[in-house]
Amino acid sequence: MDVTDSHDGPEDCAAVKPVLARIGDKWVVLVVRLLGRKGPRRFNELRREIGTISQRMLTLTLRALERDGLVTRTVYPTIPPRVEYDLTPLGRSLMVPIEALGNWAFAHREEMDAARARFDRLHGVADAAAPPALATGAPAPAFKG
């Protein structure tokens, strides 16, 4: 598929809208990134490593990723059954744009913070809320591949 083709008509936007909605979801980005960097993971490992996701949201996210062909779910016949999630080749191909977007965001976050502050001063926005921080309060890790 040639990704350099121009796809800017309304029908093209409608066609990719569900794809962009899926891959633009914050939980999807975190799950794909973890699986891409650390390999197969069990449900509770993912939940612990993400930290702020509810059990229900992780279940819905993994189910959606599996449905879209980005994640595989493997059940091992043990007692109790062991279930692992891993990226498919399609899911692994998503790592490149996710890493690129993450690197761009970290490289430009201070510029965007400064732009927001200027905008807020110019438009009289009093004490605007800062972008959400990580739940741990620790600095965000770089998206290095």
C-alpha positions as protocol buffer text, in pm:
chain_id: "A"
residue {
  index: 1
  type: MET
  ca { x: 0 y: 0 z: 0 }
}
residue {
  index: 2
  type: ASP
  ca { x: 138 y: 340 z: -95 }
}
residue {
  index: 3
  type: VAL
  ca { x: 93 y: 568 z: 205 }
}
residue {
  index: 4
  type: THR
  ca { x: 198 y: 873 z: 5 }
}
residue {
  index: 5
  type: ASP
  ca { x: -129 y: 882 z: -190 }
}
residue {
  index: 6
  type: SER
  ca { x: -351 y: 1178 z: -120 }
}
residue {
  index: 7
  type: HIS
  ca { x: -647 y: 1071 z: 92 }
}
residue {
  index: 8
  type: ASP
  ca { x: -831 y: 1386 z: 183 }
}
residue {
  index: 9
  type: GLY
  ca { x: -1185 y: 1343 z: 57 }
}
residue {
  index: 10
  type: PRO
  ca { x: -1483 y: 1308 z: 292 }
}
residue {
  index: 11
  type: GLU
  ca { x: -1515 y: 938 z: 212 }
}
residue {
  index: 12
  type: ASP
  ca { x: -1149 y: 888 z: 304 }
}
residue {
  index: 13
  type: CYS
  ca { x: -1200 y: 1065 z: 638 }
}
residue {
  index: 14
  type: ALA
  ca { x: -1504 y: 851 z: 713 }
}
residue {
  index: 15
  type: ALA
  ca { x: -1312 y: 535 z: 621 }
}
residue {
  index: 16
  type: VAL
  ca { x: -1023 y: 597 z: 862 }
}
residue {
  index: 17
  type: LYS
  ca { x: -1220 y: 755 z: 1145 }
}
residue {
  index: 18
  type: PRO
  ca { x: -1267 y: 428 z: 1340 }
}
residue {
  index: 19
  type: VAL
  ca { x: -900 y: 337 z: 1294 }
}
residue {
  index: 20
  type: LEU
  ca { x: -781 y: 676 z: 1418 }
}
residue {
  index: 21
  type: ALA
  ca { x: -1026 y: 662 z: 1709 }
}
residue {
  index: 22
  type: ARG
  ca { x: -886 y: 325 z: 1814 }
}
residue {
  index: 23
  type: ILE
  ca { x: -515 y: 406 z: 1785 }
}
residue {
  index: 24
  type: GLY
  ca { x: -560 y: 754 z: 1931 }
}
residue {
  index: 25
  type: ASP
  ca { x: -703 y: 622 z: 2257 }
}
residue {
  index: 26
  type: LYS
  ca { x: -466 y: 680 z: 2550 }
}
residue {
  index: 27
  type: TRP
  ca { x: -511 y: 328 z: 2688 }
}
residue {
  index: 28
  type: VAL
  ca { x: -446 y: 173 z: 2348 }
}
residue {
  index: 29
  type: VAL
  ca { x: -124 y: 370 z: 2316 }
}
residue {
  index: 30
  type: LEU
  ca { x: -8 y: 257 z: 2661 }
}
residue {
  index: 31
  type: VAL
  ca { x: -100 y: -109 z: 2609 }
}
residue {
  index: 32
  type: VAL
  ca { x: 57 y: -127 z: 2263 }
}
residue {
  index: 33
  type: ARG
  ca { x: 370 y: 48 z: 2388 }
}
residue {
  index: 34
  type: LEU
  ca { x: 408 y: -190 z: 2685 }
}
residue {
  index: 35
  type: LEU
  ca { x: 351 y: -501 z: 2478 }
}
residue {
  index: 36
  type: GLY
  ca { x: 583 y: -372 z: 2208 }
}
residue {
  index: 37
  type: ARG
  ca { x: 864 y: -297 z: 2449 }
}
residue {
  index: 38
  type: LYS
  ca { x: 828 y: -580 z: 2699 }
}
residue {
  index: 39
  type: GLY
  ca { x: 668 y: -863 z: 2502 }
}
residue {
  index: 40
  type: PRO
  ca { x: 379 y: -1085 z: 2605 }
}
residue {
  index: 41
  type: ARG
  ca { x: 207 y: -987 z: 2927 }
}
residue {
  index: 42
  type: ARG
  ca { x: -60 y: -1128 z: 3150 }
}
residue {
  index: 43
  type: PHE
  ca { x: -362 y: -913 z: 3232 }
}
residue {
  index: 44
  type: ASN
  ca { x: -252 y: -824 z: 3585 }
}
residue {
  index: 45
  type: GLU
  ca { x: 102 y: -744 z: 3470 }
}
residue {
  index: 46
  type: LEU
  ca { x: -40 y: -494 z: 3223 }
}
residue {
  index: 47
  type: ARG
  ca { x: -271 y: -349 z: 3485 }
}
residue {
  index: 48
  type: ARG
  ca { x: 14 y: -307 z: 3736 }
}
residue {
  index: 49
  type: GLU
  ca { x: 249 y: -155 z: 3480 }
}
residue {
  index: 50
  type: ILE
  ca { x: -10 y: 95 z: 3356 }
}
residue {
  index: 51
  type: GLY
  ca { x: -118 y: 173 z: 3710 }
}
residue {
  index: 52
  type: THR
  ca { x: -413 y: 406 z: 3654 }
}
residue {
  index: 53
  type: ILE
  ca { x: -637 y: 186 z: 3437 }
}
residue {
  index: 54
  type: SER
  ca { x: -940 y: 10 z: 3580 }
}
residue {
  index: 55
  type: GLN
  ca { x: -993 y: -362 z: 3532 }
}
residue {
  index: 56
  type: ARG
  ca { x: -1299 y: -292 z: 3317 }
}
residue {
  index: 57
  type: MET
  ca { x: -1118 y: -42 z: 3094 }
}
residue {
  index: 58
  type: LEU
  ca { x: -822 y: -274 z: 3043 }
}
residue {
  index: 59
  type: THR
  ca { x: -1060 y: -559 z: 2955 }
}
residue {
  index: 60
  type: LEU
  ca { x: -1244 y: -340 z: 2703 }
}
residue {
  index: 61
  type: THR
  ca { x: -917 y: -211 z: 2556 }
}
residue {
  index: 62
  type: LEU
  ca { x: -765 y: -557 z: 2514 }
}
residue {
  index: 63
  type: ARG
  ca { x: -1087 y: -693 z: 2364 }
}
residue {
  index: 64
  type: ALA
  ca { x: -1101 y: -407 z: 2113 }
}
residue {
  index: 65
  type: LEU
  ca { x: -734 y: -452 z: 2021 }
}
residue {
  index: 66
  type: GLU
  ca { x: -790 y: -823 z: 1972 }
}
residue {
  index: 67
  type: ARG
  ca { x: -1096 y: -756 z: 1755 }
}
residue {
  index: 68
  type: ASP
  ca { x: -896 y: -511 z: 1541 }
}
residue {
  index: 69
  type: GLY
  ca { x: -617 y: -763 z: 1488 }
}
residue {
  index: 70
  type: LEU
  ca { x: -356 y: -573 z: 1689 }
}
residue {
  index: 71
  type: VAL
  ca { x: -332 y: -810 z: 1987 }
}
residue {
  index: 72
  type: THR
  ca { x: -350 y: -1187 z: 2031 }
}
residue {
  index: 73
  type: ARG
  ca { x: -492 y: -1354 z: 2340 }
}
residue {
  index: 74
  type: THR
  ca { x: -340 y: -1693 z: 2419 }
}
residue {
  index: 75
  type: VAL
  ca { x: -490 y: -1920 z: 2682 }
}
residue {
  index: 76
  type: TYR
  ca { x: -256 y: -2184 z: 2826 }
}
residue {
  index: 77
  type: PRO
  ca { x: -421 y: -2503 z: 2963 }
}
residue {
  index: 78
  type: THR
  ca { x: -293 y: -2478 z: 3319 }
}
residue {
  index: 79
  type: ILE
  ca { x: -479 y: -2467 z: 3647 }
}
residue {
  index: 80
  type: PRO
  ca { x: -573 y: -2191 z: 3682 }
}
residue {
  index: 81
  type: PRO
  ca { x: -562 y: -2106 z: 3312 }
}
residue {
  index: 82
  type: ARG
  ca { x: -286 y: -1862 z: 3217 }
}
residue {
  index: 83
  type: VAL
  ca { x: -375 y: -1596 z: 2959 }
}
residue {
  index: 84
  type: GLU
  ca { x: -119 y: -1381 z: 2781 }
}
residue {
  index: 85
  type: TYR
  ca { x: -159 y: -1087 z: 2546 }
}
residue {
  index: 86
  type: ASP
  ca { x: 90 y: -1003 z: 2274 }
}
residue {
  index: 87
  type: LEU
  ca { x: 110 y: -782 z: 1968 }
}
residue {
  index: 88
  type: THR
  ca { x: 39 y: -927 z: 1627 }
}
residue {
  index: 89
  type: PRO
  ca { x: 259 y: -823 z: 1333 }
}
residue {
  index: 90
  type: LEU
  ca { x: -2 y: -554 z: 1262 }
}
residue {
  index: 91
  type: GLY
  ca { x: 21 y: -436 z: 1623 }
}
residue {
  index: 92
  type: ARG
  ca { x: 402 y: -431 z: 1606 }
}
residue {
  index: 93
  type: SER
  ca { x: 381 y: -213 z: 1295 }
}
residue {
  index: 94
  type: LEU
  ca { x: 194 y: 43 z: 1509 }
}
residue {
  index: 95
  type: MET
  ca { x: 500 y: 81 z: 1735 }
}
residue {
  index: 96
  type: VAL
  ca { x: 682 y: 300 z: 1480 }
}
residue {
  index: 97
  type: PRO
  ca { x: 423 y: 581 z: 1471 }
}
residue {
  index: 98
  type: ILE
  ca { x: 354 y: 551 z: 1845 }
}
residue {
  index: 99
  type: GLU
  ca { x: 723 y: 589 z: 1927 }
}
residue {
  index: 100
  type: ALA
  ca { x: 759 y: 877 z: 1679 }
}
residue {
  index: 101
  type: LEU
  ca { x: 457 y: 1059 z: 1823 }
}
residue {
  index: 102
  type: GLY
  ca { x: 578 y: 1003 z: 2179 }
}
residue {
  index: 103
  type: ASN
  ca { x: 925 y: 1132 z: 2096 }
}
residue {
  index: 104
  type: TRP
  ca { x: 773 y: 1439 z: 1929 }
}
residue {
  index: 105
  type: ALA
  ca { x: 551 y: 1505 z: 2230 }
}
residue {
  index: 106
  type: PHE
  ca { x: 840 y: 1486 z: 2477 }
}
residue {
  index: 107
  type: ALA
  ca { x: 1064 y: 1701 z: 2256 }
}
residue {
  index: 108
  type: HIS
  ca { x: 798 y: 1975 z: 2224 }
}
residue {
  index: 109
  type: ARG
  ca { x: 608 y: 1962 z: 2554 }
}
residue {
  index: 110
  type: GLU
  ca { x: 786 y: 2267 z: 2699 }
}
residue {
  index: 111
  type: GLU
  ca { x: 713 y: 2471 z: 2386 }
}
residue {
  index: 112
  type: MET
  ca { x: 348 y: 2376 z: 2407 }
}
residue {
  index: 113
  type: ASP
  ca { x: 335 y: 2460 z: 2778 }
}
residue {
  index: 114
  type: ALA
  ca { x: 481 y: 2804 z: 2700 }
}
residue {
  index: 115
  type: ALA
  ca { x: 233 y: 2854 z: 2414 }
}
residue {
  index: 116
  type: ARG
  ca { x: -59 y: 2764 z: 2644 }
}
residue {
  index: 117
  type: ALA
  ca { x: 64 y: 3010 z: 2907 }
}
residue {
  index: 118
  type: ARG
  ca { x: 94 y: 3288 z: 2643 }
}
residue {
  index: 119
  type: PHE
  ca { x: -252 y: 3209 z: 2507 }
}
residue {
  index: 120
  type: ASP
  ca { x: -405 y: 3208 z: 2854 }
}
residue {
  index: 121
  type: ARG
  ca { x: -244 y: 3544 z: 2941 }
}
residue {
  index: 122
  type: LEU
  ca { x: -361 y: 3699 z: 2612 }
}
residue {
  index: 123
  type: HIS
  ca { x: -714 y: 3569 z: 2652 }
}
residue {
  index: 124
  type: GLY
  ca { x: -754 y: 3634 z: 3021 }
}
residue {
  index: 125
  type: VAL
  ca { x: -779 y: 3273 z: 3122 }
}
residue {
  index: 126
  type: ALA
  ca { x: -714 y: 3271 z: 3496 }
}
residue {
  index: 127
  type: ASP
  ca { x: -506 y: 2987 z: 3632 }
}
residue {
  index: 128
  type: ALA
  ca { x: -584 y: 2742 z: 3350 }
}
residue {
  index: 129
  type: ALA
  ca { x: -543 y: 2378 z: 3435 }
}
residue {
  index: 130
  type: ALA
  ca { x: -210 y: 2232 z: 3332 }
}
residue {
  index: 131
  type: PRO
  ca { x: -204 y: 1921 z: 3115 }
}
residue {
  index: 132
  type: PRO
  ca { x: -263 y: 1607 z: 3320 }
}
residue {
  index: 133
  type: ALA
  ca { x: 52 y: 1472 z: 3486 }
}
residue {
  index: 134
  type: LEU
  ca { x: 142 y: 1112 z: 3537 }
}
residue {
  index: 135
  type: ALA
  ca { x: -35 y: 953 z: 3830 }
}
residue {
  index: 136
  type: THR
  ca { x: 296 y: 876 z: 4000 }
}
residue {
  index: 137
  type: GLY
  ca { x: 413 y: 1235 z: 3983 }
}
residue {
  index: 138
  type: ALA
  ca { x: 742 y: 1112 z: 3838 }
}
residue {
  index: 139
  type: PRO
  ca { x: 878 y: 1257 z: 3517 }
}
residue {
  index: 140
  type: ALA
  ca { x: 753 y: 1079 z: 3207 }
}
residue {
  index: 141
  type: PRO
  ca { x: 997 y: 835 z: 3046 }
}
residue {
  index: 142
  type: ALA
  ca { x: 1121 y: 910 z: 2696 }
}
residue {
  index: 143
  type: PHE
  ca { x: 973 y: 712 z: 2409 }
}
residue {
  index: 144
  type: LYS
  ca { x: 1307 y: 575 z: 2291 }
}
residue {
  index: 145
  type: GLY
  ca { x: 1285 y: 260 z: 2083 }
}
